[in-house]
Structure formats: structure tokens, C-alpha cells
Amino acid sequence: MAFNIFKKFSKGLKKTRDSMSGAIDAVIEENEDITDQLYDDLEEILIMGDVGMNTSAEICDRLRDYVSKHHLKKSSQVKGAIKDIVAEMLEGGEDMGLITMPSIILVIGVNGVGKTTTIGKMAAMYKAQGKKVILGAADTFRAAAIDQLEVWAERAGVEIVKHHEGADPAAVVYDTIQAGKSRDADIIICDTAGRLHNKKNLMDELAKIYRIIDRELPYNDRESLLVLDATTGQNAVNQARDFKSVCEITGIVLTKLDGTAKGGVVLAIKNDLKVPVKFVGVGEQIDDLQPFNPKAFAEGLFNAEVKHDDDNIFMSEEDKNSGAANEEKSE
């Protein structure tokens, strides 16, 4: 499983890796020793890779501490250190942790970011895990949104609750929750509004939906996920900041990661906005929506080759030691 996750991330991050990691390799070749100029060059590369100014500066500050602590002398040792720092910075909050039955996921996002596709792929993923999923078509502003979600529900093999175009989104959420309760659903996924051009309407609409959930599922797990398009780079960060200012966001889904060299935006979102990335889209196939894995992301960002030995990066120290002990016994 770990090998497959690593392979997915490695493939999805190819464009970002070719750009960012390739530039880092070039700088390392030009600077044999670790100097102030090396740090400046690395920070510039990170900024150009849409990591963001603040996060790029923090990575380089952490790198200086790492170099000093481990007494590194040669620039060739720096890349592995950056990989470790990136993985550490991305850790925390990525797990969905949906335990209650039903749990509910609200999905928000503007047109064109892949919101409906994300919901369909998420439904298919949970269905493959043996969970019963019900979708709610609560983005009633566009008839096309309802139709598209219905197509994905059929493709994923899950049920859907829908009303007509222009219906009250909160009413759709209410009916979906009732269906989820009566049909023993594990997970309810609701497509909700994502129109930022009128923040007051968006706030009012989502506030009404949250009140429905608070009343009908007061103790159940919930997630509010914002879908962003990775190809927009820093604009995605700005969009996340705008949404965060008007509604509750517990996590980010970053789509189209495989189609951009701006994958560094994951770091900016996690570090600058303090919002965890929950899923990333690394391809067009239905199983290419991947739960976010910080170690797999860092490996995919800096390592082009996929080796089975890299499965060990996903193992705890206890598992590694246990494995080593078993090898000694077998010898």
C-alpha cells in the first residue's frame, strides 16, 4: 500500500519536481560548500515554486538550524535535509477521522476547481472501503451542478438526494441527513455553495446549513472541505484566505496537482493559513484522489525514482526496529 501511495504522489508531482527539485540540484552543483549564497538561492527557488515568501523563509531558517545541529558541510547534503523539513512542516491534521455514523462532509468551492469531480471520487473511495455513502446536491444555484453530481453518484454507485434548481440548499442538506439516518449511511457528502462574489449570501447560506447540522447531528463528526485548483498557485492561497474569512474550513482538497509545476502551494496553504490539506488530486482516474500523506508528498517532491525500499519511509520507528529484529532472527 505504501509503495502505491508513494508512486501516486511521485507521478502526480512530476512537473513540480522537475521545476523545483531540478533548480535545487543546479544550485547545489554550482555551490559545493554551504554558504549564505546557497541559502539565498534556495529561498528564491522555493518562492518561485509557489511555496510563498513566509514559508520559504521559514524553511531556510529551519535548514540553517538543521545544518548547524548535524554539522553539515557540503551542499550535496542539503536536499535530504529540506525534504525532512518539508515533511515535518506538512504533518498534522491531514487525517479525516470520521468515526460516527453518519459522519458528514460539506464540500465548498468555486466553479471550475473540480468540486463535483472531487465529491464523486471521494464517494467512490469510501464506497470501495465498504462504507455506505449518500450524496446531497445542495449547490442548487446551477442546474448543471445537480446534473453533474447525479452522474458521479451513478458512476460511484452511491445514492443521491436532490431538489430542483433554485431550491433552498439547507432543505437539501436536511433531507440528505434524514436519508442518511434512515438508511444507516456511514458518510454523508454534501455539495454546497462556493460563490464568493457575494460573501453575505454565502455566509447566510452556510450558517443556515450549519444550524441544520447542529440540530440534526449534534455529536457527529463533520468536515468542511474547500476545493482549490493547484494550477492557480498563489491565487489558490488567496482564495482559501477569502473563504476562511467567511466560513468554517477544516481542510483543503487540492485538485489538478499533476497538471502544474506549482505544487509548492501545498506548503503555503498548510503553513501560512494553518489549514491542513486532506486530499490531493494526482490524476484523471477515479482512484487518483489521494488522502494527503506528508511523507509521500515530500518524497514525491524531491525523489524521481520509485523504489520498494522507500516503503520504509511510511513505517514507524517501532515497525522498522521490529523488522530489523526479524531479519536478524531469520539470519
N, C-alpha and C positions, 0 to 999 in steps of 0.2 A: 504493500500500500504506500509506504513512504517513498519508494522509488518512483511510483507512478505520479505522486504529488510533485516530487522534485522535477520529473520530466515535464509535467504540465507547465509548471512555473518557468522552467528553463526555456521551453518553446515559446511561451507567451511573452517573455521578457527579452526576446532576441533583439528587437530593434533598439530598446533602451540599452541593453548590454553592449551592443555593437557601438553605440554612440558614447555612452558614459564610460564604460569599462575600457573601451578602446582608447579613449582620450587619456584615462588614468595610466594605462600601460605606456603610452607615448611619453608622458611626463616622467614616469619612473625611469624609462630608458635614457632620458636626457639628463636626469639628476641621479647620479649613483649614490650620493650621500643625502641624508635627511637634513634639509635646510629650511630657512624661513621662506625661501622662494618656492620650495616644493609645497609647503602648506598653502601659500597664496594661489598657486596653480590649481591645486586640488579643490580649494574653495570655489574658484571660478568655474571649474568643470561641474561641480555639484549644482551651482546656481543655474548654469546653462542647461542642466538636466532637469529643471523644474523642481528641484528639491526645496527651493525657497532660500532667501538670504539668511533668515534667522536660524533655520535648521542646518544649513550648510556651515554657518559659523560655529554652531554647537558641535557638529560632527568633527570639525577640525580642532576645536578646543579639547574634545574628548580624545582625539587622536594624539595630540601633544602629551596629554597625561598618560595615555597608553604607552607611547614611545618611551617616555621617561621612566615609567614603572617597570617596563620589561627590558629596558636598556637596549632598545633597537638602534642600529647604526646605519643600516643600508635601506635605501628606498624600496628595494625589492620585497622587504618585509611589511611594507605599509598596506598593501592591498588586502591582505588577510586580516589585518587589524581593522580596516574600515568595514569589512564585511561583518566582523563580530560586533562592531559598534552599531551598525545599521540594524542587525537582527535584534540587539538589545533594546534599541530605541523603539522598535515596532511592536515589542511584546506588551501584552496586557489588554484585555477587553475584547479580544477577537472572537472568543467563544460565544455562541448564541445562548447556550444554557437553557434551552426550552424544556422544562420538565413537566409542568402542569398540563392537564388535559381538560379543555383545549388550551393551547398557547396561541397568542395572536401576534401577527406581524403586520404592521402598517408600512406600505411602501410609497414613498414620495419621490417626485422627480419631474422635471420639465419635459416637454415633448422632445423626442429625438435622442434622448440619452440611453434608451434601451430599457425603459422601466417595465413595459409589458413582457418583453423577452426575458428579463431578469426574473419576473414573477413565475413565468412558465417553467423556466429552468430550475428555479428553486422548488417549485411544486414537484417536478419530476425527480429531483434529488431526494426529497423527503419521501416521496412515494416509493422510490427504489429502496429506501431504508425500512420499508414496511409500515410507514405511518399513513394514517388516513388524513387527507388534505382537502379542505374546501376553500375555494377562491370567492372573494367578494368584489364585484365590479363597481366600486364606489367612486371611480373617476367618471362621473356622469356628464361632464362638460362636453365631451366629444363622443358621438355615437361610435366612431371608429375605435376608440379605446375599449368600449364594451365588446365590440365585434372581435377585435384582436385578442382580447383576453379569453373569449369563448373558444377561439381557435386553439390557443395554447392549452386551455383546460382539456380539450378533447385530445390534443397531442400527448399531454402528460398523463391522461387517464384519470383525471380528478373531477370532482363536482364543482359547479359554479352557481352562485346566486347573483342575479342581475335584475335591474329595473330598467325603465325606459330612459332615453336621453333626457337630461334636464331634471331627473328625479333628485330628491334630497339624498346626498351621499350618506348622511348619518342614518337614514332609514335603511339603506342598503347594508350598512355595517351591522345595524341591529338585527335585520333578518338573517344575515350571514352567521352572526353569533348564535341566534336561536337554532339555525340549521346545524351548526357545529355541535351544540349541546345535545340536540335530539338524536343526531346521527353518530354520536361518540367519536367526533373528529379529534385527532391529535393536534393538528395545526390549522389555524385559520390565517389565510393571507389576503389582505385587502389592498386593492389598488386605490390610492387616494389622490387628491388634487395635488398639482405641482405648479400652480400658476403664481409666479412671483410678481407679475405686473400690477397686481392689486393685493398688497400684503394684508390689508384689513380684511378682505373677503377670505383670504387663505387662513388667517388666524381664527376668524369666527367659525369657519367650516371645520377646521381641525379641532378647535376647542369643543365643539358640539360632539364630534366623534369621540374625543377622549372622555367626555362626560358619559356617553353611552357605554363605553368600555368599563369605566369606573363603576358604573351601576350594575352592569350585567356580568362582568368578570373581575370583581374587585381584588381577588387574590391570585389571579392567574398571571403567568409570565407574559410579558409583551416586549416587543422591539419596534422601534420606529426607524426604518432604514431609508436613507437618502441615496438615490441612484445618481451617479455622476459619470460623465464621459471622460475617460482618461486622455483622449486625444486633444482636449481643450487645455490641458496643462494648468497653469496658474488660474485660469478662468474658472476651473472646477473648484479650486480652493476658495475663490471669491464667492462662488455660488453657494458653497457649503456654509460659508460665513453668513451669507444673507439668510439662508434657510434657518440656521441655528439661532438667528436673532428673533425669529418669529414663531418658531415651534420647537417641540422636543425632538431631538435627533439622538438616538442611542448608537448608531453605527452607519457606516458608509458601504455602499456597493459600488465598486469602480469597474465600469464596463470598458470593453474595447482596448484592453491593455496590450493585446497582441498587435494592434494596429498603430502603435505610436512609439516614439522614442522618448516620451515624456513620463515614463513610469516612475520617475523620482518623485512625482506628485504625491505618491502614497506617503512618503516621509513627511511632506509638508502638511498634509491633512492630519496625520496622527500627532505630530509634534507641535505644530502651530495652533491647531484648533482643539487639540485634546479630544478628538473623536476617533474611536477605533475603526479600522477597516474590517468588515465582517466577511465580505466576499469580493472576489475579483473575477472578471470575465477574461479568459485567456484564449478564446477561440470561438468558432461559429457553432460547434456541435452542442447538442443538448446537455452533454455532461461536462462542458467547458466552463461552467460557473463553479469556481472552486472556493471552499471555505478558506479564508485567509490564513496563511501559515508564515510567520515572520522568518523562520529559519529557511524555509523553502524559497521565500522571496529574496532573501539576501544571497543565497546560493545561486539562484537563477539570475540575479543581477550581476554577479561577478564571475561565475564559472560557466563556461560554454559546454564543457564535456559532462555527460551524464554517466556516472559510474555506480555500479551496485554498492561499492564500498561507502558511497555517500549516504546510504540508508542510516548509517550510524549517527548522522547529524540530528536525526529525529529521536534518538534514544536518550533516555535519562542516564545520568552517570551510574545509577544503580544497575540499570539494564546492561550498560557497557561492561561494568565490572563483573556482573553475573555471567555475561557472555564470555569474557576473558577467562573466568574461572572454569567454565565448562570446557573451553578449548584446552586448558592445561590438563584437566582430568582426562580428556579424550586422548591426550598425548601420553 
